Amino acid sequence: MVAIVFQMASCTVYRHVPNGKQLVTKVTVKGAPSAHKDQMMELVEEKTNTKIFGIWRVRTRNWYLTEKWRNKHSKQNTIWEAPSYYTEEGTQNTVDKLESYLKNNGYFNAKVTAKVKIKGLRKRKAEVEYIVSRNKAYTINDVSRNIEDYDIYNILEADKNNSLVKKGKTFSSTMLIDERERILNLLKNHGYYDFSREYVYFDLDSTLGNHKIDVSIGLKNPGLYKRHKVYTIGTIKFSNKDELDTNSVLLAEKVSRTGYGNAYIDDLLLRSMRLMPGDLYREADMQESLKNLRKIKMYQYVDVRFLRDSVSSDTAILNLQVILSPYTKYQIQFQTEAITSEQNGQGLSFNGRLYGMAGSFTFKDNNFLKKGIQMETRLRASSEISLNYYPKVASNNELSLSNSYYFAKPFLARLMPIDMRNEIDQSTLSLNAYYESNPDFSRYTANIAAGYLIEKGRFKHYILPIDFNLISTEIRSERFKTLLDTSVNLYLSNLFDNHTIAGSRWGFYYTNKVIGSKRNYLEITANIIELAGNVFYVGSKIFGTPVQGELSKTYQRTFLDLHFFQFAKGDYDFRFHQKTFWNNEIVYRAYVGMIYPFGNTPNSVPFEKRYYSGGSNSIRGWGVRRLGPGSYKAVSDNQNYIYFHSGDIKLEGNFEYRFSVSNLLKMALFADAGNIWNNPHNTFQVPGGEWQWNRFYKEFAVAGGLGFRFDFTYFVFRSDLGFPLRDPSASANKWFPKEIYGTEKFQNIIRFNFGIGYPF
């Protein structure tokens, strides 16, 4: 067993540096063009070691401490960070790379010099500064074309406005690389299947003076007396096997299939193809065809083989063999997990943390009804108990059954324009049932939802035209029933009334993250608009009846004897990831959401759609549903019920500074701020809970803390220790209020939050 000493002392790491070597402690690039500085820093070979909080090189120091043990046991370093030493060779390599980069970006006369400072009492620190001397970047003076093939010349001439190489632009080699790729794609979309980038070349003339350069774009022919061939589609053969099959079925003229299939699947295959026999080959249509084939969920692997058949010196035939490898028809999966959750007042018989087990069974049919539909059925059961009431057992049991269907073509496809139909990447139908039981009530929920997924560039749109929920509750506890029957808690009574939520939603997800890149990136998750009850409201005017009694304070009319809510809701989640110089990350998050009732329920919204705050993904100094609304403070147990801690408006902001201690252990310093509020027009109000423009900004709760994240590659286990800094419900001083810090032990103030994955 090896004891690893974890000391945060910045100077001790240099004691372990061997004589004659220096740790690189600082690297700067001075005089670099601002637009290229980040890229130039990536080229530097002398990387400084990771710092925690930008001060301590703990990972490197522990690398030294474990070095003898690793050598003795022949163990590789998998946790700590090896030291980065200064070398003259590395510095010269960096100088060469920086100069090459600048010249490739138009700074032909740029020079880079390195200045090294050896520092410290034992001369074991090295600071490297790269100084860039540059003149004005070269700009393009004129663009000409040297193209031997007249047909290709006409294509490029017609598309010249889309060229990346234009007069007046700053010259860069990256521009030429991108222009070569653009020309390649352009010609492949005009039938030139076998055209390659090697045929495109550039001639440069930088002798004009005044930092100007002439660019000539040239395209070579494949031979002295040969032209590039234009390809048309000959035959198309779909094969379930990776070899040719003599037993084929004709689907259309010159289109056939071998192996498994039926009339419905054959129709899907034909509809998926954007290229048919006789068409001019277009790369974009070929990729779109493969994308459509992959939407048919029964295929695990989709690829295409191109078989060329020469016709003349200028034209040729391209035969397509599409390889389709189906999934195993049936798939079964079992899963068990240990679970824990916090139920702060879930019922009068409940309070505190629950512990239990959950298990699930999943069955997949990858060719349901032999129509290329993927069906997934999932049964999940869980049971949790509260140890606060031992030996009396208080349990929370849940059972859910879900059936999801993924279709290769969208619902109502015949009613859609072809362009819209082709944009839809996935069409889904889900049927769900959920049962929850605890000592106070049992709840039954049935749901049916149908929707589409559309991917456009960096956006993923989620459209659910149908989202219908039916909720039924049975009260089991007399104490709970007494609470609901009181006039003060009429709102709670209405929440547990049997009701429906019938609506539709439109949301999207956006990110500009580039896989493998260390650049900053943005993520946006938006529920742009959710509307509920509008269709039922129109129906209630014709087939409905007015609601009588106490429930008339919530609902105005019924539809087919069903109570239904009518509201509009929208919420937006913004996340920005900023990379730092120490290979760490700062993440900023902002969240805003609001739900507004109208029509049949002008003064109330369903509890299922209301916002709450606190917990492991929110304000981590408070438990789930223990914060807000506004400055509300419960003065008795009957006023501390979780349904009181909900709201119609939510504002939240989070900050995390994330850094690595080892490859396994990550840590974070975080700060959270926010709250929830009630709409002033809502029937249900608690003291200090309504939104007021002149005071809402004074009612932000603030929490801070330290997080530990154990990264096991496939999942991240997270534990965040949060504590309240500012409590809007405090009667006197909001910051570090005496109600919290003056009456409780510090270990009781800390809120332990557990979760899987990062909080945002």
HULINUR-V267679 format. One line per field, one symbol per residue. ss: DSSP state (H for helix, E for strand, C for the rest). psi: psi as a letter, one per 20 degrees, with the letter a starting at -180 (. if undefined). A space follows every 10 residues. Layout:
ss=???
psi=???
//
This chain:
ss=CCCCCCCCCC CHHHHHCCCC CCEEEEEEEE CCCHHHHHHH HHHCCCCCCC CECCCECHHH HHHHHCHHHH HHHCCCCCCC CCCCECCHHH HHHHHHHHHH HHHHCCCCCC EEEEEEEEEC CCCCEEEEEE EEECCCCCEE EEEEEEECCH HHHHHHHHCH HHCCCCCCCE CCHHHHHHHH HHHHHHHHCC CCCCCCHHHE EEEEECCCCC CEEEEEEEEC CCECCECCCE EEEEEEEEEC CCCCCCCEEE EECCEEEECC CCHHHHHHHH HHCCCCCCCE CCHHHHHHHH HHHHHCCCEE EEEEEEEEEE CCCCEEEEEE EEEEEECCCE EEEEEEEEEE EECCCCCCCC CCEEEEEEEE EEEEEEEECC CCEEEEEEEE EEEEEEHHHC CCCEEEEEEE EEEEEEECCC CCHHHCCHHH HHHEEEEEEE EEEEEEEECC EEEEEEEEEE EEEEEECCEE EEEEEEEEEE EEEEECCHHH HHHHHCHHHH HHHHHCCCEE EEEEEEEEEE ECCCCCCCCC EEEEEEEEEE EECHHHHHHH HHHCCECCHH HHHCCCECEC CECECCEEEE EEEEEEEEEC CCCCEEEEEE EEEEEEECHH HCCCCCHHHC ECCCCCCCCC CCCCCCCCCC CCCCCCHHHC CHHHCCECEE EEEEEEEEEE CCCCEEEEEE EEEEEEEECC CCCCCCCCCE CCCCCHHHCC EEEEEEEEEE ECCCCEEEEE EEEEEECCCC CCCCECCHHH HCCCCHHHHC EEEEEECCCC
psi=pppopnpmoh hhhihipqpi qppoippqop jqphijgghh hhiphnpqqp qpjjgpmhhg ghgghjgggg hhjlpqoigr pqqoqpqhgh ghhggggggg gghikimhjq qpqpoppprq hjljqppppp pppqaqqqqp gqprpnphoh ghghghghjh hjqioqpiqp qqhhghghhg hggghghhjk imgjprhiip rppqokjhrk lqpppppqpq rirgkqrpqp qqpfqppppi rkrqphnqpp hrpjprqqbq rrhghhhggg hhpiprpiqp ppgghghhgh ghhhhoiiph pprqppoqop gahhqrpopp oopooqrpgp pppqpqqpqq rpnnkhrhjp qaqqqaqqqq ppppojmpjk kjpppppppp qqpqqpihjp ipppqoqqpq ppoqpoqhqr qkhiiqqggg hhhphqpqpp pqppppprih rpppppqpqp aqpppocjqo poonhpnppp ppqophphgh hgghiqhhkh ghghhjqprq ooaqqprrpq qkpppiqjqq rqppopngpp pqigghgghh hgirqqprbh iiigqgrrol jppqqprpqp qpopppopqr ikkaqppppp ppqqpoqrdh mijqqqhhiq qrrqaikcoj iqrpkjpaqc jpppirhijk qhihlrripp pqqqppoprp hrhgpqrppq pqqarqqqph ipgpqqpjiq pphjihiikp qpqrapqppo okghrpppop oqqphpoiiq hdphplqhhg iiiqqhhihp pppqrprqh.
//
